[in-house]
Amino acid sequence: MNTTLVKGLQLLESLARRNEAAGITDLATELELGKSTVHRLLQTLVAQGYVLHNEAQGSYRISLKLWELGTAIEKHLDLTTVSATPMAELLRDTRETVHLSVLDGTEVIYVAKLDSPEPVRAYSEVGGRAPAHCVATGKAMLAWQNPVTIEHLSTNLAAHTAATLTQPQAFLAEMQKVRERGYAVNRGEWRETVWGVAAPVRTSDGTVRGAIGISGPATRVKESKIGELAEQVLAAAERVSAQLQ
C-alpha cells in the first residue's frame, strides 16, 4: 500500500472525529507519527481544502469538504430516504432504538437511527461502527455474503462479551439459521446488556443493500419477545426492500 496515503487518511479520520481543533503534537502522539510527517501531511490536506489551519493558534480542524463529498454520494443512495417511514413505524410499534446499517468489510456502519423514547435505551450514533459478527444488523447482512467470505470470517472472530460467537462451527450454524428464518438476533454479543433483532434490506434482484433492526436492553428485548419483534422487523425490511430498485 501507499503508506503516505494511508497516513494521510488516518490523519483525516482523526480530525473528522474530533470535536475541536488539534495541534501537530497531539495528532503526532495519537497517530504515533513524527511531527515533521504530520506537518507535511497537514500542509497537503490544507492545500486541497480538506483541513483548515488557524495560524494564530497553530491548530487544525476538518473542513466541510468531506461533508460536501458525502452529500454528493448520498444523492445517489436512496436507502436512507426510503427507510425513513418504515423506521418511524418500527419505532412506534416497538419503542426500541431502530438502526439502518450497511456492511463495510467485517464491520457495520450505522447510517441512520431513531432513538427509543424509553429512558433506558441502546446507545449508538450515526456513522458509528461495530463488528458485524456481534450485532444483529451485521449478522443479517453477513449471512448472505459469499460462502468463502463467511468461511474465512468464521476463523477470525474476536470475542467482545461472553456471549460472542467465536467458534467457527457455531458461527456458521448461526449464519445458516439467519438464512432459514430471514432475520438475525444479537443476544448480548457486542454489549452484554443489549439485545437486538434485524433483517436484511434487498434490491429487486435480491442483492443485500443493508439491514434494518431494533436494539434495546436485555430486560425488554428478551427471548420471549424475539418472535414478535422479528415479525415487526421483517415487515419493516420488506417495506424498504419493496421501494429499492
C-alpha positions, 0 to 999 in steps of 0.5 A: 500500500501507499503508506503516505496515503494511508497516513494521510487518511488516518490523519483525516479520520482523526480530525473528522472525529474530533470535536475541536481543533488539534495541534501537530503534537497531539495528532503526532502522539495519537497517530504515533507519527513524527511531527515533521510527517504530520506537518507535511501531511497537514500542509497537503490536506490544507492545500486541497481544502480538506483541513483548515489551519488557524495560524494564530493558534497553530491548530487544525480542524476538518473542513466541510469538504468531506461533508460536501463529498458525502452529500454528493454520494448520498444523492445517489443512495436512496436507502436512507430516504426510503427507510425513513417511514418504515423506521418511524413505524418500527419505532412506534410499534416497538419503542426500541432504538431502530438502526439502518446499517450497511456492511463495510468489510467485517464491520457495520456502519450505522447510517441512520437511527431513531432513538427509543423514547424509553429512558433506558435505551441502546446507545449508538450514533450515526456513522458509528461502527461495530463488528458485524459478527456481534450485532444483529444488523451485521449478522443479517447482512453477513449471512448472505455474503459469499460462502468463502467470505463467511468461511474465512470470517468464521476463523477470525472472530474476536470475542467482545462479551461472553456471549460472542460467537467465536467458534467457527462451527457455531458461527456458521450454524448461526449464519445458516439459521439467519438464512432459514428464518430471514432475520438475525438476533444479537443476544448480548454479543457486542454489549452484554446488556443489549439485545437486538433483532434485524433483517436484511434490506434487498434490491429487486434482484435480491442483492443485500443493500443493508439491514434494518433492526431494533436494539434495546436492553436485555430486560425488554428485548428478551427471548420471549419477545424475539418472535414478535419483534422479528415479525415487526422487523421483517415487515419493516425490511420488506417495506424498504426492500419493496421501494429499492430498485 
